[in-house]
Amino acid sequence: MGILRPVDPREPSSALAQWKRRRIVKEIVNRGVPATCARCQQRELSIYPRLTYFEMQPLPEMVNVSAPVIEQRIPAALLICGNCGHMMFHAVGSLGLGEIIKSDADSDPDDELEVDQP
């Protein structure tokens, strides 16, 4: 997976499972994201062990007082440069990984598909 690497796996249990972080990194790399920092050009990128959520709220002029206000949270993977601290966010849903983020599986279901048959 190149220089993009998951952060220390000893993070607390609220962190994304290691397999989910690997899948996110794999998908980011597959989509052609450079493995260098956009600011300092160093190859020190790591994936933060938890998702970041962007809260999307309707504009006040668009809110109908007779209808419920629906807020949306957009989950994003965060890449951090270990050299300069620059942060890059990638929307998990746009990467096609929304379902795996919701998964309670302890291991990557795709790995189980690759078991050799006798």
MOURZI-V259702 format. One record per residue. N is the residue number from 1. BURIAL is b if it has 24 or more other ideal C-beta (glycine too) atoms within 12 Angstrom, else e. D_CENTER is the distance of its C-alpha to the mean C-alpha in Angstrom with 1 decimal. Layout:
BEGIN
n: [N:N]
burial: [BURIAL:BURIAL]
d_center: [D_CENTER:D_CENTER]
END
This chain:
BEGIN
n: [1:2:3:4:5:6:7:8:9:10:11:12:13:14:15:16:17:18:19:20:21:22:23:24:25:26:27:28:29:30:31:32:33:34:35:36:37:38:39:40:41:42:43:44:45:46:47:48:49:50:51:52:53:54:55:56:57:58:59:60:61:62:63:64:65:66:67:68:69:70:71:72:73:74:75:76:77:78:79:80:81:82:83:84:85:86:87:88:89:90:91:92:93:94:95:96:97:98:99:100:101:102:103:104:105:106:107:108:109:110:111:112:113:114:115:116:117:118]
burial: [e:e:b:b:b:b:b:e:e:e:e:e:e:e:e:b:b:b:b:b:b:b:b:b:b:b:b:b:e:e:e:e:b:e:b:e:b:e:e:e:e:e:e:e:b:b:b:b:b:b:b:e:e:e:e:e:e:e:e:e:e:e:e:e:e:e:e:e:e:e:e:e:e:e:b:b:b:b:b:b:b:e:e:e:e:e:e:b:b:b:b:b:e:e:b:e:b:e:e:b:b:e:e:e:e:e:e:e:e:e:e:e:e:e:e:e:e:e]
d_center: [15.0:16.8:16.2:12.4:12.4:10.8:12.4:15.5:15.4:18.0:15.8:17.0:16.5:14.2:11.4:9.0:11.3:11.6:11.6:8.3:6.9:9.5:8.8:5.4:7.7:10.5:9.5:8.9:12.2:13.9:13.5:15.4:13.4:15.8:15.3:17.2:16.7:17.7:20.0:21.8:21.2:20.7:18.6:17.1:13.3:11.2:7.7:8.2:8.7:7.8:5.8:8.0:10.1:12.4:15.7:17.6:21.3:24.2:26.6:29.8:32.0:30.1:30.4:33.2:34.7:35.8:32.4:29.6:26.8:23.5:20.4:17.0:13.7:10.7:7.3:5.0:2.5:6.0:8.2:11.7:15.0:17.2:20.2:20.2:17.2:15.9:12.4:10.3:7.8:6.2:6.8:5.2:9.0:10.2:8.6:10.6:8.3:9.4:12.1:10.5:8.5:12.0:13.7:15.9:16.6:17.1:16.6:15.1:17.6:17.7:19.2:21.9:22.9:23.8:26.6:29.9:32.7:36.1]
END
